[in-house]
Amino acid sequence: MMKKTESKKTLNGKSPPELQTELEALLKEQFGLRMQAATQQLQNTGKLKNARRGIARVRTLIHAKAVQA
């Protein structure tokens, strides 16, 4: 897993379409983690928190880039 600062730097360099594909991947990951949690298969519940925060980070960047344009 990347450090937060590295993740922010790489996300800042991406274009809006790339951020959209990143968002879709994170949403799919979150869905899978939610299903694992519901079926008692998820061992590390912190992954859900990280996925949620990653989604918020990407959505914030998408919105910020849309406002700038």
Wavefront OBJ file of the C-alpha trace (Angstrom):
o trace
v 0.000 0.000 0.000
v 1.201 3.489 -0.813
v 1.751 6.186 1.763
v -0.899 8.890 1.856
v 1.438 11.601 0.556
v 2.551 9.404 -2.348
v -1.057 8.592 -3.124
v -2.036 12.262 -3.118
v 0.859 13.178 -5.395
v 0.022 10.476 -7.919
v -3.678 11.358 -7.863
v -2.965 15.065 -8.365
v -1.072 14.260 -11.554
v -3.959 12.360 -13.127
v -6.466 13.798 -15.567
v -10.224 13.781 -14.812
v -10.911 10.671 -16.991
v -8.097 8.813 -15.205
v -9.526 9.908 -11.849
v -12.937 8.607 -12.937
v -11.500 5.167 -13.711
v -9.669 5.240 -10.352
v -12.974 6.079 -8.645
v -14.730 3.175 -10.373
v -11.983 0.786 -9.262
v -12.212 2.027 -5.673
v -15.999 1.675 -5.666
v -15.695 -1.923 -6.893
v -13.100 -2.606 -4.206
v -15.382 -1.125 -1.552
v -18.284 -3.260 -2.759
v -16.165 -6.406 -2.521
v -15.009 -5.479 0.965
v -18.597 -4.801 2.071
v -19.658 -8.220 0.804
v -16.756 -9.841 2.657
v -17.743 -7.993 5.830
v -21.365 -9.079 5.465
v -20.374 -12.731 5.117
v -17.881 -12.558 8.005
v -14.911 -13.159 5.671
v -13.199 -9.791 6.149
v -10.315 -10.054 8.596
v -8.917 -6.526 8.346
v -11.837 -4.123 8.776
v -9.481 -1.169 8.372
v -9.506 -1.820 4.635
v -13.099 -0.551 4.489
v -12.049 2.701 6.129
v -9.141 3.118 3.705
v -11.387 2.424 0.720
v -13.933 4.998 1.893
v -11.250 7.617 2.388
v -9.691 6.860 -0.980
v -13.067 7.329 -2.653
v -13.532 10.656 -0.875
v -10.024 11.754 -1.876
v -10.660 10.991 -5.557
v -14.106 12.608 -5.558
v -12.632 15.738 -3.966
v -9.968 15.962 -6.681
v -12.548 15.434 -9.441
v -14.666 18.233 -8.017
v -11.672 20.559 -7.561
v -10.544 20.011 -11.160
v -14.083 20.582 -12.448
v -14.314 23.901 -10.579
v -10.926 25.036 -11.940
v -11.900 24.294 -15.543
l 1 2 3 4 5 6 7 8 9 10 11 12 13 14 15 16 17 18 19 20 21 22 23 24 25 26 27 28 29 30 31 32 33 34 35 36 37 38 39 40 41 42 43 44 45 46 47 48 49 50 51 52 53 54 55 56 57 58 59 60 61 62 63 64 65 66 67 68 69
